[in-house]
Amino acid sequence: MIETITPPKPRSATKGNARVSANGTSRSLYAELADSLQILIEQGTLRPGHRVPSVRIMSRQRDVSIATVLQAYTVLENRGYLEARPQSGYYVRPRPPSFAPEPRMAKPMAKPAYVGVNDLTAEVLEFAMKSDYVPFGSACPHHSLFPTKKLARILGSVARRDPSLLGRSGMNTGFEPLTREIARRYLQAGVPIAHDELLITTGCTEALNLCLRAVTKPGDTIAIETPAYFGFLEIIQSLNLRALEIPTSSREGICLNELRDAIVANDVKAVMIMPNFHNPLGSLMPDEKKQKLYDLLGEFDLPVIEDDIYGDTHFGDTRPKPLKAWDTDGRVMLCSSFGKTLAPGFHVGWTAPGRYIERVRRLKFTNTMGTPVVLQKTLAEFLRDGGYDHHLRSLRRAYHQHLHLFLRGMQKYFPEGTRYSRPQGGNFIWIELPAKVDALRLRRDALKRKINTAPGNLFSVKDRYRHCLRISCSVPWSDEIEAALRTLGDLIKQQL
Ligand SMILES: Cc1ncc(COP(=O)(O)O)c(C=O)c1O
């Protein structure tokens, strides 16, 4: 029944007629209410023709004044989402505002190329660490999204109960209670991995590094999606490998025909891929396509390094399966971490490298030997009884809400002709600006206004995506964020 639909409550405290959000910024209560209802409309929870809860009921449900609800409904009327019907109430308008088109797919690359050293990557990451810059360029989610206090309590308790953990080095295999917890979670997601098929690493970055080293030698060619996560490019560069970029759709992931042609025409040694909520596109590969991808790579007996770091950040009801779920002959090297879901500061990740496990285990030993046991034990205890599923649910809601608000903000302030990806999970939006716009110039102009951006050039070996931008939606929405989007929109318009 419509009257019982309640917009998600933000994790924040009220102060006067404003709410102090987790990152310390304040927003008007009516604006927050309007935003959360708008999300329900855009997601289709409230459909055209639905009556929204009456002002009185909404005021009771949200514990806000009648005036606040009325103001929120008026805002949504002005935005074109609601209409007031005399003597009846507020209804979702038959045709909510239409969305802009999605980004276009890139052209295939003629031949593989070595990756050059890109100083811009280091610069974007350096500014991501500066708390006085708006972090549109950063992939690191805001710390307020994580249960840091609870983790700190468990960490303290683990260290007090067994101080010897601080005096011991971890094993290259990982701490068994943690590998068991991770295996249990994969089983729930439909991926039967045994705990001893997993190795614990220092973040997903180390997992990707070790897996790639295990199956290649300098000069080899690796097929990757384009645009590509710049972390992939950095790893490929550091190992002196060549990258072959394969066109990838912002909806369904890598193009299988293009991938087949590229493999036939080049001596590809491995594929690095992100089927679930790709960074930067946000694409999600459907299950049938994952099966086809697996079969295709099987024809050439190619190893696949799968980055599933965003797999748990789905907005839909069920977690999408990683490609590993189809792996019957040990060719998929699954890599992930808690970096986007629980504890970026711990930098604990893992890999299930299939038939290459012995090689990866040896490489882990020479790379960092082991990952701190005190951190692994803390995570194992959190996963066992810290309410991880509950935390993931609210994290996903927050990511989804941020993404909607960012998308709406950009559609309001960015020029017509801009194209946006529509991710079903994760926290990025890939943006194709009008062709005239130079994203590097935009970056320089934005930096002067204390806004850090990630220009498209970062995501390719070739000089592509000059007019594209990846926007990270990992910070909670606030008036400052909206103002920064408006500034970015003004700077873009100045270039046209
Ligand atoms: C797709 C992807 N993979 C891997 C990483 C790195 O993960 P970690 O911090 O666990 O090394 C990131 C970080 O932004 C990422 O976006």
PDBQT file of the ligand as one rigid body, heavy atoms in Angstrom, charges set to zero:
ROOT
HETATM    1  C1  LIG A 501      38.282  -1.490  -9.730  1.00  0.00    +0.000 C 
HETATM    2  C2  LIG A 501      39.257  -1.374  -8.626  1.00  0.00    +0.000 A 
HETATM    3  N1  LIG A 501      40.054  -2.406  -8.361  1.00  0.00    +0.000 NA
HETATM    4  C3  LIG A 501      40.971  -2.339  -7.364  1.00  0.00    +0.000 A 
HETATM    5  C4  LIG A 501      41.097  -1.210  -6.590  1.00  0.00    +0.000 A 
HETATM    6  C5  LIG A 501      42.130  -1.178  -5.502  1.00  0.00    +0.000 C 
HETATM    7  O1  LIG A 501      41.663  -1.871  -4.400  1.00  0.00    +0.000 OA
HETATM    8  P1  LIG A 501      42.489  -1.960  -3.025  1.00  0.00    +0.000 P 
HETATM    9  O2  LIG A 501      42.389  -0.614  -2.387  1.00  0.00    +0.000 OA
HETATM   10  O3  LIG A 501      41.832  -3.026  -2.265  1.00  0.00    +0.000 OA
HETATM   11  O4  LIG A 501      43.898  -2.283  -3.390  1.00  0.00    +0.000 OA
HETATM   12  C6  LIG A 501      40.267  -0.117  -6.833  1.00  0.00    +0.000 A 
HETATM   13  C7  LIG A 501      40.411   1.095  -6.050  1.00  0.00    +0.000 C 
HETATM   14  O5  LIG A 501      39.894   2.137  -6.346  1.00  0.00    +0.000 OA
HETATM   15  C8  LIG A 501      39.322  -0.196  -7.887  1.00  0.00    +0.000 A 
HETATM   16  O6  LIG A 501      38.505   0.812  -8.168  1.00  0.00    +0.000 OA
ENDROOT
TORSDOF 0
